[in-house]
Amino acid sequence: MKKTNLLIVVLSVIMMVSCKNTTKNNEETVKPANKFDNQGKVIQISKMDFADLIMDYEKNPQNWVFKGEKPCVVDFYADWCRPCKMVAPIMEDLAKEYEGKINIYKVNVDNEKELSQFFQIESIPAILFIPLKENPSMQAGAMSKEQYKQIIEDFLLKKTIDTTQKIN
């Protein structure tokens, strides 16, 4: 009986100490950095982030209305997908290479099923290329870094080379 009482007292003391109020003044609290300020990195986004940053498909399901200030790439992936795992480091490299020119986001299709259904994603990886003033283009399946760069240059940044020009 004494052991039980002693155990209860010890546990009570531990709970009181661990539940101590640790809240500080708001002035002392450091605000977390905006997760969308990570330039040069691929940014994980949710359905709500997608609606805020890219397109609110619930508000405009029939018309593409891009909200971004820069062209972007959205990588729809799953953690269990081997080709997705091969594309991920390529997207990281591209995010560094095109820092300040485009944004690269990623969406986990297992966590964001509604968003995946809206874009009718049936195979992954699925990469959505979104230019500033045109409708987006979806590419299913893994590609090489050079192929992604070509699409970014030609479709998002419009850096096509005019082969009809004469070289003097």
Phi, psi and omega per residue, in radians:
M1 nan -0.715 3.130
K2 -1.131 -0.656 3.131
K3 -1.137 -0.693 3.130
T4 -1.130 -0.800 3.124
N5 -1.094 -0.744 3.120
L6 -1.093 -0.731 3.114
L7 -1.086 -0.737 3.131
I8 -1.119 -0.744 3.133
V9 -1.117 -0.797 -3.134
V10 -1.090 -0.792 3.125
L11 -1.119 -0.664 3.112
S12 -1.104 -0.760 3.119
V13 -1.109 -0.766 3.128
I14 -1.061 -0.763 -3.132
M15 -1.143 -0.707 -3.141
M16 -1.142 -0.697 -3.136
V17 -1.211 -0.742 -3.101
S18 -1.283 -0.422 -3.135
C19 -1.639 0.219 -3.137
K20 -1.013 2.478 -3.131
N21 -1.222 2.070 -3.128
T22 -1.965 0.196 -3.135
T23 -1.208 2.339 3.118
K24 -1.927 3.001 3.111
N25 -1.038 2.615 3.120
N26 -1.052 -0.520 -3.127
E27 -1.142 -0.533 -3.112
E28 -1.512 -0.270 -3.101
T29 -1.340 2.262 3.119
V30 -1.515 2.250 3.117
K31 -1.302 2.407 3.093
P32 -1.191 2.606 3.112
A33 -1.153 2.565 3.080
N34 -1.101 2.191 -3.076
K35 -1.186 -0.190 3.133
F36 -1.691 0.089 3.096
D37 -1.561 -0.017 -3.084
N38 -1.325 1.449 3.126
Q39 -1.210 2.495 3.101
G40 1.394 0.234 3.127
K41 -2.338 2.708 3.021
V42 -1.350 2.351 -3.053
I43 -1.946 2.146 3.074
Q44 -1.259 2.238 3.120
I45 -2.246 2.747 3.094
S46 -1.812 -3.133 3.076
K47 -1.034 -0.757 -3.139
M48 -1.148 -0.711 3.090
D49 -1.095 -0.735 3.125
F50 -1.015 -0.796 -3.141
A51 -1.120 -0.617 -3.135
D52 -1.351 -0.691 -2.996
L53 -1.669 -0.569 -2.949
I54 -2.041 -1.109 -3.092
M55 -2.784 2.333 3.072
D56 -1.610 1.575 -3.053
Y57 -1.263 -0.287 3.065
E58 -1.335 -0.602 3.128
K59 -1.371 -0.674 -3.094
N60 -2.246 1.202 -3.071
P61 -1.217 -0.406 -3.079
Q62 -1.670 -0.411 -3.069
N63 -2.086 2.379 3.085
W64 -1.397 2.036 3.098
V65 -2.179 1.737 -3.080
F66 -1.391 2.273 -3.111
K67 -1.698 -0.184 -3.028
G68 -1.291 2.836 3.098
E69 -1.763 -0.234 3.104
K70 -2.326 2.672 3.011
P71 -1.009 2.737 -3.140
C72 -2.548 2.891 3.093
V73 -2.188 2.345 3.082
V74 -2.095 2.103 3.140
D75 -1.705 1.912 3.056
F76 -1.558 2.106 -2.998
Y77 -2.483 3.049 2.977
A78 -2.413 2.598 -3.116
D79 -1.091 -0.534 -3.076
W80 -1.503 -0.107 -3.027
C81 -1.487 2.007 -3.122
R82 -1.108 -0.818 3.091
P83 -1.058 -0.582 3.098
C84 -1.105 -0.665 3.129
K85 -1.190 -0.467 3.087
M86 -1.354 -0.556 -3.131
V87 -1.341 -0.558 -3.050
A88 -0.934 -0.859 3.131
P89 -1.173 -0.492 3.074
I90 -1.141 -0.774 3.124
M91 -1.107 -0.663 3.090
E92 -1.082 -0.773 3.109
D93 -1.088 -0.762 -3.134
L94 -1.145 -0.635 3.110
A95 -1.081 -0.683 3.102
K96 -1.233 -0.783 -3.078
E97 -1.133 -0.657 -3.093
Y98 -1.842 0.435 3.138
E99 -0.964 2.274 -3.137
G100 1.501 -0.243 -3.132
K101 -1.791 -0.695 3.108
I102 -2.426 2.832 2.998
N103 -1.911 2.486 3.075
I104 -2.125 2.163 -3.123
Y105 -2.055 2.822 3.012
K106 -2.365 2.526 -3.113
V107 -2.239 2.179 3.085
N108 -1.398 2.005 -3.066
V109 -1.166 -0.448 3.110
D110 -1.279 -0.550 3.137
N111 -1.552 -0.455 -3.063
E112 -2.115 1.107 -3.063
K113 -1.108 -0.685 -3.123
E114 -1.102 -0.748 3.115
L115 -1.123 -0.727 3.108
S116 -1.113 -0.689 3.119
Q117 -1.173 -0.676 3.126
F118 -1.015 -0.715 3.139
F119 -1.561 0.112 3.089
Q120 0.918 0.821 -3.131
I121 -1.395 2.051 -3.131
E122 -1.988 -0.396 3.073
S123 -2.355 2.563 -3.112
I124 -2.250 2.696 0.050
P125 -1.233 2.591 3.042
A126 -2.186 2.178 -3.059
I127 -1.983 2.145 3.132
L128 -1.759 2.077 3.116
F129 -1.755 2.146 -3.025
I130 -2.133 1.837 3.060
P131 -1.360 2.978 -3.110
L132 -1.169 -0.792 -2.948
K133 -2.072 0.107 -3.126
E134 -2.119 3.015 3.055
N135 -1.238 2.634 -3.126
P136 -1.296 2.937 3.108
S137 -2.307 2.343 -3.128
M138 -1.806 2.383 3.073
Q139 -2.161 2.067 3.126
A140 -1.650 2.486 3.101
G141 1.665 2.751 -3.135
A142 -1.353 2.516 3.078
M143 -2.303 3.045 3.103
S144 -1.394 2.846 3.101
K145 -1.038 -0.686 -3.133
E146 -1.111 -0.671 3.117
Q147 -1.163 -0.736 3.081
Y148 -1.094 -0.740 3.123
K149 -1.065 -0.707 3.139
Q150 -1.076 -0.772 3.121
I151 -1.135 -0.745 3.123
I152 -1.067 -0.822 -3.123
E153 -1.131 -0.845 -3.041
D154 -1.374 -0.716 -3.008
F155 -1.676 -0.741 -3.086
L156 -1.537 -0.748 -3.072
L157 -1.772 -0.128 3.087
K158 0.957 0.841 3.119
K159 -1.832 0.849 3.121
T160 -1.306 2.566 3.140
I161 -1.657 2.238 3.104
D162 -1.419 1.880 -3.097
T163 -1.382 -0.089 -3.141
T164 -1.549 -0.152 3.139
Q165 -1.221 2.502 3.100
K166 -1.542 2.429 3.099
I167 -1.710 2.178 -3.132
N168 -1.609 nan nan
